Amino acid sequence: MFRICFISLFILAGCRSTQVVDLNSVALNTSGPVAINVKSFGGIVTILADPEVSGVIVSANQHEEGLGSVPVARLYMDCSTYVENGPIGETVYVVATCEDDPLHTVTANIVIRARDIHGVTVDNERGDIIARGISGPVNIQTRDGNVLIVTPLVMNDQVLVENRRGDIVYRVRSESSGLIDATAINGEATLDLRNGNAVILPGSSGDHLSARFNDGLNPLTMRTVEGNIRIHVVPDPVGSEPMFTAEWISW
């Protein structure tokens, strides 16, 4: 298990200030594809498949929002990482906790990079989750943030994403398959299929999508409240990804 020391800096933006405490990166020795399992008290979790990385690199920093003044640099969070061997390979665990934050002004920014990522599990109390270049089963839970899954790889495994007050975007290759059960309360659930076949199943409406694409039986279950669900099955999910969308603006 690894833990980290820190350096601090602060950012001023208008009348708000943020104290950033950088924790040292940790390099883990792994072999072959790894599964990623993250549990965080809140903040941004980014999981990236990076072909130039050897093993797994975990970086983290703490953000503390100032309430009328610049916060004093102090480490409130604890971040630990470890690797477990299982029957189908190695799993990298990242656990971020914060025991002393009664005003909920502290969040963690966690970035995980590995050459091959097969399987992602994230339990985030609040904040954005970004997963790029992954494959395998997905289980993601968060609130008050957006979930973005983009990969050039074929996805034919089970996917479960649950969110509240945020969007879900799922962009995968045309050869992928799935049995969609997507509900966006007070939002929209849509499927953009450029290649292959799809059948819209009974019970679908503007905020609920029940469909099967490419004859898939693997469940794609997505839930959000006060947000939209966008599923894109396209030839080039990474290259055709829009640089900017108004749905991600938060005032």
Buried (B, 14 or more C-beta within 10 A) or exposed (E): EBEBEBEBEBEEEEEEBBBBBBBEEBBBEBEEBBBBBBBBBBBBBBBBBBEEBEBBBBBBBBBBBBEEEEBEBEBBBBBBBEBEEEEEBBBBBBBBEBEEBEEEBBBBBBBBBBBBBBBBBBBBBBBBBBBBBBBBBBBBBBBBBBBBBBBBBBBBBBBBBBBBBBBBBBBBBBBBBBBBBBBBEEBBBBBEBEEBEBEEEEEBEEBBBBBBBBEBEBEBBBBBBBBBBBBBBBEEBBEEBEEEEEBEEEE
